[in-house]
Amino acid sequence: MGVEEIRKRMRTIPGMDILLAQEWALPWIERMGREAVKRAFNTELTSLRRRILAGEIEPGDGFMERVKELCLSSLAAAGKDNLRRVINATGVVIHTNLGRSLLAEEAVKAMTRTARGYSNLEYDLKKGARGQRNTHIEELLCAQTGAEAGLVVNNNAGAVLLCLSALARGTEVIVSRGELVEIGGSFRVPDIMAFSGAKLVEVGTTNRTHLEDYASAITENTSMLLKIHPSNFRIEGFTLAPEREDLAKLAHDHGLLFMEDAGSGLLVESEALGLQGETSVKACLEQGADIVTFSGDKMLGGPQIGAVVGRKSAVDRLRKYPILRTLRVDKLTLAAFEATLRLYSRGALDDIPTTAMLRLSQETLKACAESLAEKLRARIRAKVEVVPVEDAVGGGSYPERPLSGWGVAVSGHPAGGAGHLQALLREQDLPALCGAREDALILHVRTLREGDAEALADALSRLEKEAAGHGAEC
């Protein structure tokens, strides 16, 4: 292609001013702003130039209409929110990649009230003077855990960092080698300890640690024994770990603190959620822990938060530590957390989405699956079956212990196999994430919210029609 031909083709591409003046562009300028529309147009114009030079597009009749279609498509993509609601049909209740716990309706309302007006975030209404933001939740937190005192920071990693920095900086902290875990986002316990200024002392082996291992590692520079929740890691078989009460006694006999990172934030006995083997925060304290840290957005079912509860003397040291200000929680998170704790106070576990989903019976789950299957059979030409599935608590809260559940298997869909359907469903205006098994799309019903079943049926029906349309064109 000669230089003159290249120039001729480039002249067929409309300029930015021409595009911005188009009638179809004006509503987008009003909605998104002129600069945002210009950025979207510039992306398409750059792509057009490249494709014309490569011979992929030939300018000619209908070219301007083609440019319009490309620009409108680009605007539609740019106009979508980056952070969007999705349908969770994976059966993973506390899905870390999907925002972990859903907030209770009361928590959402509390956030809205707080966001719309001024609040007494750091103002004592009785004294008419400056107050502390943690006072809004401390009494509720202590009531649910039996602790003498408590405070919150932005997440559990921050809570652990604060405790180690304030209580053990420059001293030795003894941890079982089997508890030095790495969890999501490359969060490694040894790295956090190093950053806090505490010196890590590993004892025992990966699978077995004896009380004597802790005892023999205690020196005059030791300040703390630390027990860590295994998160999404579990060792089975030939294992051994000291009982919590024994670790507490050993620590207290030597004048040391016993701290536990409880991770999952379980505020009720696990049996209340239909689970086994997970220890509640209250039980950790009752069995001798001086300080316990945990997450708010895991099994607790609240917003992202890191809580610290325990002995008043220890918590008071945290309040005065300078790093606390860098980890503090905003007013909306505090409002949501307070509302969630009030639901626990009145035993309303079924009003908290996370605990409600964990408590669903097999009968309820199967009925939901059968209802979804009926909707699908009425809308799509595919094989639709109600099948047993394995769900999960997720969030590193209950590792290697699946939850029995029910779902719907879809196979033989005109749009393609399970992998292709998964990709197509992620591209919808309301994206859906689903499971797959033996080339069947698996829709887990435990994690579906109100309206999700209808939305899934609509999406699969729409994909079927699109597949039929493509077939007709061919």
C-alpha positions, 0 to 999 in steps of 0.5 A: 500500500503506497503512501498516497493510498494510506493518506487517502484511507486515513482521511476517511476516519472522522475526526474527534470534533465530528464524532463529538458533535454527533447527535448519538454522542450527546447523551453519552457526553451528558452522562459521562462527561466530555473528556471520558467520551473523548477517551473512549472515542480515541481508543476506537480511532486508534484501533481503526487506524491500525486495522485499516493499515493492516487491511482488516477494514476497507473504508467505503459505503456504510463506513461511518455507520460502522464507526458509530457502532464501534464507538457506541460499543466502546461507550457502553463498556466505558459507562459500566461501573467497574465495581459491579454486582454479580450473581454467585452461583458457585456455592462458596458462601464467603467468596473472597474474590466476590467481596466475602460476606453480604451485609444484612439489610439492617447494616445497609440501612445503618450505613445509609443513615450515617452516610446521609448526615453528620454523626457523632463518630468522634463526639461524646454527646453526654460530655459535649466533647471529643469522643472515641470512635471505638466506643460505638461498638466496644460494649456490643463486642464485649457482650458477644465475646465475654471480653473485658475490652475491645477495639476494631481496625481495618482488617484482621491482618491489621489487628495482628500487626497492631497487637504484635507491634504494641505488645511484642515489639523487640521481644520473642514470640513463640509460634508452632511451625505448623501454624506459619501459614500463607493466606490469600494475597501472599499474606504470610505470618512470618512477614507480618511478624518481621514487620511488627518488630517482633522476633519469631521463634518457631517450635515443633514440626509441621505436623506435631508440636508438643507443649514441651516445645513451647516451654523449652523455647521460653527465654528471658526475652520472650513476651508472648505465645501466639496461636494462629488460625490455619485459614484455608490450610489443614493437616490431617493424619499424624498430628498433634497440637497443645490444648488452648488451656495448656498453652494459656497456663504455660504462658501465664506461669511465665508471666507471658501473654497468650494471643490467638488469631482466631481468623474466622470471627465465629461469634456463636458455637459452630453447631448453631451454623450446622458446622463442627470443629470451629472454635468461637471467639468467646470460647478462645477467651474462656479457655485462657487467651489474653488477646484474640483477633478476628475478621468481621467479614468472614463467618461473623457476616459483617463488613471488612473489619479486624477486631481485637478483644481480651484483657483490658490491660492489653487492649488499653496498650493498643489504644495508645499505640501510634499505628492504631490511627493508620488502621482505623475504621471509617464511619460507614464500616462502624455503622454496619458492624454495630448493626450486625452486632445488634442482630447477634444480640437478639439472636437474629442469625437468619437476618445475617446473609452469611449465617443464614446461608450456612444454616439452610437445610437440605430440604430447603436447598433441594426445593430451591434447586427444583424451582430453578430447574423448572424455570430453566426447563420452561425457557431453554432447550437443554438438559436440566437436572437437579443434582447434589453438590458440594458447597463451601464456607469459603474465606479460609474459614472452614478448610477442607470441609465441604457443605452438602448442598443442591444445585442444577446441572445444565448440559447440551445448551445450544451456546456450547459446553460448560466452559464456554457458557461460564465465559458467556455468563461472566460477560452479561450485564449482570455477570454470573459465576457458576461451577462446572462438572463433566461439561455441565454447567452447575448452578449452586443455589445456596448462594443465590439471592432474591431475583438471581434465579430469574436472572440466570434463566433470562441469561441462558435463554438470551444466550440460546437465542443468540446462538440460534441467530448466529446459526441462521446467519451461517 
